[in-house]
Amino acid sequence: MTEEINVPFPSETTINGKRILYGSSFEKGYDVVIACNDILEFMKDFSEQVNLIVTSPPYNIGKPYEKRIEFRKYIEWQEQVIKKCIDILHPKGSICWEIGNYVEEGEVFPLDIFFYDIFKSQGLKLRNRIIWHFGHGLHAKRRFSGRYEVILWFTKSDNYVFNLDAVRIPQKYPGKRAYKGPRKGQPSSHPLGKNPSDVWEILIRDWEKEIWDIPNVKCNHPEKTIHPCQFPIELVERLVLALTNEGDIVFDPFVGVGSSIIAAILHNRKGIGVDKERVYTDIAFKRVCDALKGTLKRRPLGKPIYTPKGTEKVARIPPEWITKRLDSFQS
């Protein structure tokens, strides 16, 4: 886990030809801009047109980096941010808002339902509702444990960037042939792979479904920092590859420890990110520098999720379960 660090502020540096600015506002001429600032304050002087906005905003559930507020006020604040984001989005651009659930006294409020109305009221069009599935998290006692979050992908127009070839997956049956019509007897599959549906399992058999099975960043994840709700780089990479071209600008209004910016620069895009917590932007700056140096620890894109063999100690049934009656355990 990355510890809390201190870096000079403001700072600017150049690594492998990429210029990085770490301050509180935006300046032109940099490949990466990381700003420690309130997002609405930052947006007052920010008018750069961006190609992809991707973020995971605070969920208003009382995490260390957020002050919990009344739900209605939280939605109103998010609507202000979204409107500012839409103003700077390129006509062919996309917005990806990754959100979970708001829980109040045991009742679950799926945030994507509330956010859908905000985006639609601004004239955007929903292209996919992607489910990000992960295998670990808090265990609930009076409801089923939550193991997914949602990415809402909206576009500003019908003419938007979508690079299908960048995200194709291998055909399941590449030898399949047409059985009738003018192409009878010829291969019926695309040689570069098939078009993924909107449930994605990010493994060797990636992009097949609307569920993206990507590990969340917990204690043993190579990317883990002190941030309690860290974005996996791998999750954003797929959005960057599909929804932008090289040289485009990726913007994250709640950048945290910089995973979205790293995903952008790894694929020759520019990145701009904002967060009000200095402890996280310090880490973001260092991680971006490490990524450009090639020293950042990360989970490789498309790496299969580990499957226990059954011989590991943690995969074995504890002897206490064998010697005790199951009904003697308290839930």
MOHU-V338493 format. One line per field, one symbol per residue. psi: psi as a letter, one per 40 degrees, with the letter a starting at -180 (. if undefined). burial: # if it has 16 or more other ideal C-beta (glycine too) atoms within 10 Angstrom, else .. A space follows every 50 residues. Layout:
psi->???
burial->???
This chain:
psi->hhihihihhiiiihhfehhhhhaeiiiieidhhhhhihddddedehehhi dhhhigiiefefideihhihdddddddddddddddddehideiihhhhib ihhhfehhhhddddddddddeeeihhdighhhhieiaihideiihhfiih hhhiidaegihhgddeeiiiidgdehiheiadeheiheihdeiihiafhh hgadfiediehhghhigadeheehaeheghhhddddddddddeiiheihh hhegdbeeddddddddffiihhiiiehdddddddddddddddeeehhihi hehihhhieeeideeihiddddeihdeehh.
burial->.#....#.....#.#..#.#######...########.#..##..#...# ##########.....#.......##.###.##.###.###.######### ###.......##.###.##..#.#..#..#####..............## ######...##.....###.#................##...##.#.### ###..############...#.#.#.#.################...### #################.#########.##############...#.##. #..............................
